[in-house]
């Protein structure tokens, strides 16, 4: 299923998550929120690097703040409707990790007040 795939306009996730949800619909069960939160907590640690880049002048404050905000929101259970990877596929972690990364990385466009990308 390579090539162009339509990502829903309202989705915070991206093309990897969309592809995986079509290729591996396995059980119809959602990935457990505790796994999503754990991945987001790792992203919270990465947000510290974003803050260091902001302090060094390599990243705009609004982008740094959006990344931190998104990682906090996801780790506390927010945006749960954006995690569509099947539980069995998500258990392998690669697709869950990508789903979390796509949701968090899209947030500067939403929280920062500018459009994230064309779909």
C-alpha positions in Angstrom: 0.0 0.0 0.0 2.8 2.4 -0.9 2.1 5.5 -2.9 -0.6 8.1 -2.2 -2.9 7.4 0.7 -5.6 9.8 1.8 -5.2 11.0 5.4 -8.4 12.4 6.9 -8.2 16.2 7.1 -9.2 16.3 10.7 -6.6 13.6 11.7 -3.6 14.6 13.9 -1.9 11.3 12.8 -0.2 10.9 9.5 0.4 8.6 6.6 2.2 5.8 8.5 -0.7 5.4 10.9 -3.2 5.6 8.1 -1.4 2.9 6.1 -1.0 0.6 9.1 -4.7 0.9 10.1 -5.7 -0.3 6.6 -3.0 -3.0 6.2 -3.3 -4.5 9.7 -6.9 -4.1 11.0 -6.3 -7.3 13.0 -8.8 -7.3 15.9 -10.7 -4.0 16.0 -9.3 -3.4 19.5 -7.6 -0.1 20.3 -4.0 0.0 21.7 -4.0 0.2 25.4 -3.8 3.8 26.7 -1.0 2.9 29.1 1.2 1.9 26.2 0.3 5.2 24.4 1.1 7.1 27.6 4.4 5.4 28.0 5.5 6.3 24.5 4.3 9.9 25.1 6.4 10.0 28.3 9.5 9.1 26.3 8.5 12.0 24.0 8.3 14.3 27.1 11.9 13.5 27.7 12.7 14.4 24.1 10.8 17.6 24.6 13.7 18.6 27.0 15.9 18.4 23.9 13.5 20.7 22.1 13.7 23.1 25.0 17.5 23.1 24.8 17.3 23.8 21.1 14.9 26.7 21.8 17.3 28.1 24.4 20.2 27.8 21.8 18.1 29.7 19.3 17.6 26.8 17.0 13.9 26.3 17.6 11.1 28.9 18.0 9.5 29.2 21.4 6.0 28.5 20.1 7.1 25.2 18.5 8.9 24.1 21.7 5.9 25.0 23.8 3.6 23.1 21.4 5.7 20.0 21.5 5.8 20.1 25.3 2.0 20.7 25.5 1.2 17.9 23.1 3.5 15.3 24.9 1.9 16.3 28.2 -1.7 16.0 26.8 -1.1 12.6 25.2 0.7 11.1 28.2 -2.3 12.1 30.4 -4.8 10.4 28.0 -5.7 13.3 25.7 -6.4 13.0 22.0 -7.3 9.3 22.5 -9.4 9.3 19.3 -6.2 9.9 17.3 -4.7 6.5 18.3 -6.2 4.2 15.7 -3.5 1.5 15.5 -5.0 -1.9 16.3 -4.0 -3.4 19.7 -2.2 -6.4 18.2 -0.3 -4.3 15.7 0.3 -1.7 18.3 1.8 -4.3 20.7 4.7 -4.6 18.3 5.4 -0.9 19.3 6.7 0.4 16.0 3.3 1.4 14.7 2.2 2.7 18.1 5.4 4.8 18.3 4.8 6.2 14.9 1.2 7.0 15.7 2.2 8.9 18.9 5.1 10.6 17.0 2.7 11.8 14.2 0.1 13.1 16.7 2.6 14.9 18.8 4.6 16.3 15.9 1.4 17.7 14.2 0.6 19.7 17.3 2.8 22.8 16.7 0.5 23.5 13.7 -2.6 23.2 15.9 -1.4 24.8 19.1 0.9 27.2 17.4 -1.8 28.8 15.4 -0.6 27.9 11.9 -1.7 25.1 9.6 0.5 22.0 9.9 0.6 20.8 6.3 -1.3 20.1 3.2 -2.9 16.6 3.0 
